[in-house]
Amino acid sequence: MAWLVYDLVRDDENCRFHLMHKKTVYTKFQDSLSTMSEPARGDLNVFVDHLQHKLDKRLDRDDRNPSDAPTLDQMT
């Protein structure tokens, strides 16, 4: 598989952009397909901490929620 890499180059004289071919990258089809279809997994703890932070912010804004609402860790 060939990936054609282009860049937008500004032509100041005509106030326009032009596509300029920068390079061609050759890859194996299966390797490219795997890279695009299987996302890189991050650290689960970082993800849970991020969700907990967003949940805490939302709970703090809403007076109807109890102050002792459970955390995500307590719910599993």
N, C-alpha and C positions, 0 to 999 in steps of 0.2 A: 504494500500500500504506500502511496506517495502522498505526503502532506505538503501542500504548496503554501508557504508562509509569505504573506504580503504585509506591507506597511503603508500607512497613509502618509504621503509626503506633501507638504504644503508648497504650492507655487505662489509666492508672494506677488509676483508680477500680475498674475491673472486672478488672484484671490480665490484659488480653487485648491482642492486636494486631488492627488493622483495616486492610484494604487501602484506600488512598486514591488516587484518580486524580490524578496530578500534571500530565500533559500528553499531548497526542497529537502525534506526529511523522509527517509525510507524506513518503514517499520514492517513487522510481520503482522498480518491481519489478526490472528488470534490474540497476540499480545496486546494490540490496540483495543480490540473488543473487550478483553478482560479488564483493562485499565478503565475503560469508560463505563462498563456495566457493573463493576464491583467497587463501590466507594471505599475509600480508606476509612477505617474505623478509628475513632479517637478514644481517649481514656473515658471509661464509663463514669468514673468518679467526678471528672470535670463536668461532664454533661449533667449529672444529677445535681451537683453543686449549683450549676447555672439555673436549672429548673427551680431549685429550692429558693434561690435568690429572687427569681421572678415571682414565685408564689408568695414569698414573704412580703415583697413590695405590694402585691395586690391585696393581701390580707390586711396589711397595715392601713391601706386607704379605705377599707370598708369597715365601718363601725359595727356591722352586724356579726362579724366573725369573732369567735372567742379568742382570747389572747393565748390560750393553751392549745391552739390547733395543732394537730400532729404534723411532724415533718415527713418528708418522703421516705426517709430511712425507717421511721416507725410504722409505716403503712405496709412494708413488705415482709 
